[in-house]
Amino acid sequence: MPDTSERLSLPYLMPAQAQKHVTHNEALQRLDLLMQLAVEGFDANTPPALPQAGEIYALGDAPTEVWAGHPGELAAWVGENWQFTAPQDGWIALDKSTGILHRWGAGAWAEVSPPDLANLSGLGVNTDYDSGNRFSVSSPASLFTHEGAGHQLKLNKASAADTASLLFQTDWSGRAEMGTAGQDDFAIKVSADGSSWTTALAFDAGSGIASGAALTQGVDDATVGRLLRVGDFGIGADAGPLVTDLDAHDLSGSFSSHGGAHAQAPAGANPFPALDGVFGLLCGNSTLGGQNAYLWQIAVGIDMPGLAFRVRATGAWGAWQPLWSGANTTVDANGFIKEASPIVRLFRDGREEPAVPLGAGFERIGPGHYRLSNVPPLASRGWQIEAPQDANGNRLVHVACSYEAGALDIRTREVIWQDGWAGGAPRDIPEGRWVDLRFDMR
């Protein structure tokens, strides 16, 4: 039987040995030094001047003085002497000055490095990983934070046909997904059962234009909860959606329609029954739908400028109410406001068209004799001619007109009395005054 143990060289008690306590205490002393081994320093070659009890040094290759002859060994200060022990393969020692662990092997101490985490086959944190989920985390939350500036989370795919996305699941069944799935357009998809999916919102990779079920699907799609696109309900569009039945229309927004003389004129009461062209329609609905809602419509003439409105309550539309403006009224030569359709103000040396433009041609043939070409006949309803008057209400000129083949011949004369007011000698329209002529719409 050997005298010491194989690994720590602890002395054994011999049979019938005297003073066994000496051997036993020596073994305890060595255990006290070598177990949980911690050294003051590595590669030490010069003994300290004032060593402290229990201090251990890992000696270098060329120790001096009392350490000479013990290269690579452990030197421990016990009592008043240095005790030397040769380390064995696999011993671990802590450097008390740095906190770094060292391991003895191949005749030298080497730092114990953390395991190499590069190119791991997988990693599971509080759970297992598998071939499809090589990094798995089971935790109430996961945190990715910056180290002083920004932070990016990158999802990289091999080709456009592959998928780079975030998938949100309930009990391992998909409920929402966002990313580039099977293409480079970015999309947000949702599902109620994990099998049927709806693209709620998608953005074209080239243009950034949005599409999807979350957007209105047409110019008059009133589905509650959808996002409004430019152009729907006439918002931001050059021309709003065309209304085909004014009385049945109950959507809010900006629309367009046609006047009554047009082949595409809509059904329902028309604010511009003589307009052969397009007009704008602005609508509001106080209950967001339904024939019994409180509605309003405002119509704006384009080809024939004008403004009218009407409202509906208890299921019945009121009459269109025109708003009087410079587009449908004129101030005659005597300062009175009059209803206007196309109006021409005839002066002695020209003409004006203050409301609806006609593009009439003007010609002065002689004193008190004028001709307007490219005009319709004089108005068939309401007033036709208004002559200028003096301060007492007396007409300054007598006016007579005749119409033929798109031209109106106008003659102005002195006012005379012949069993009634009549025209005398030719007289030009007075300077600064004019004759108002009202025409039918074309």
C-alpha positions, 0 to 999 in steps of 0.5 A: 500500500502506498504512503500517500493518496493518488491525486492530492498526495495526502499521507495515509495512517500506517498500522500501529503508527505512533502519533497518528494525529500528526499524519492526520493533521498534515492530510487536513492541512493539504486538503485545506490548501488544495480544495477550492484552489485559489492562488495569488498569482500565476507564473510567479518566480520570486517569493514575496518578502512577507508571505501570509498564512495560506497564500499559494502561488503557481510558480513559473519556469524559473523560480528563484531563492527558496522557490528554486528547483520547483518550476511549475509547482504550487508553493503554499506558505504553511507555518514558517515554511513553503510547501510545494505540490506538483499540480495534476492534469485537470486541476482548476485554480482561480486567480484571485487578482483577476477572477479568471479560472485556469486549468492545468494540462500538458505541463502548463496553466491555461485560462478556462475559456467559455464554450464556443457559441459559434455555429451551434446546431441549436439553442433552447432557452428554457425549452427545446429547439428542433430542426425548424426552430433552432433558436427557441425561447420559453419566457414571459417576454424577450428583450432586444435593446441597444448598446448606446445607439440604434437597434435593428432586427433583421429577417433575411430571405434567399429570394423574392419567392421565399418568406420573411415574416412575423407570425402571430399564433394562438395555441400554435395556430396562425392568426396574423402575419406581417412581412414579405410572404412569397413576394417582395410586397409587404403585407399584413394578413389575418385569419380566424382559424389558421387556414383561411387568410385575408390580406388586410393591407398590402404595399406594392414594393415598387410604388408603395401604393396600398391595397387590401380588405382594409381599404374601400373596394370601390368609389362608393363602398360604405363598409364601416371600418374600412380606410378611405382611398383617394378618389372614393366618394369623390375625395381627392378626385378630379371628378367624383363618382357618377350618380344615376338616381338623385332621389335614391342617393344617400351616400356622403361625399363628392359626386358628379351628375348630368343635367336634364337635357343630357342623354345620361341625365339621372333619375330623380329631381334635377336641379339643372333640368335645362343643363346639357352637361355635368354638374357637381353634387355634394352630399351628407347623411346624418345616419350613415345610410337608409332611405329614412335618414336625414339627408342633404344635397348641394348641386354646383353647376359647371357648364352653367354656373349655379348653386342649389340645395335640398334636404330630406326628412321622414323619407321625403325630399324637399324641392331644390332651392336655388341660391342667387348669385352672380351666376344666375342673376344680373344687375340691370342698367337701372340697378335692380337685381334680376333673374338671369339665364344667359344675359348680354349687356348691350352697350353702344360700342360693345357687349358684356356677358355677366352670367353664363357665357354665350360667346356672342358676336357684336356689330354696330351697323349704324346709329341705334342699330346693332346685331348680336350673332351666335345667340339663341332666341330671347327668353321664352319665360320671364323678362326679355329686355330691360332698357335704361331709365332716367331718375323718374323711371322714364325709358331713355331709349325704345328697344325693338328686336328681331331674331333670325338664324342665330342672330338678334337684330336690335334697334334703339330709338328715341322714346315718343308718345303715339297713343302709347310709348313708341320709337322715334328717330334712331338713337344710340344707347346713352354713354355709360348705360346699357340694354339688358337682353335675356336669352333661352339656354341653348 
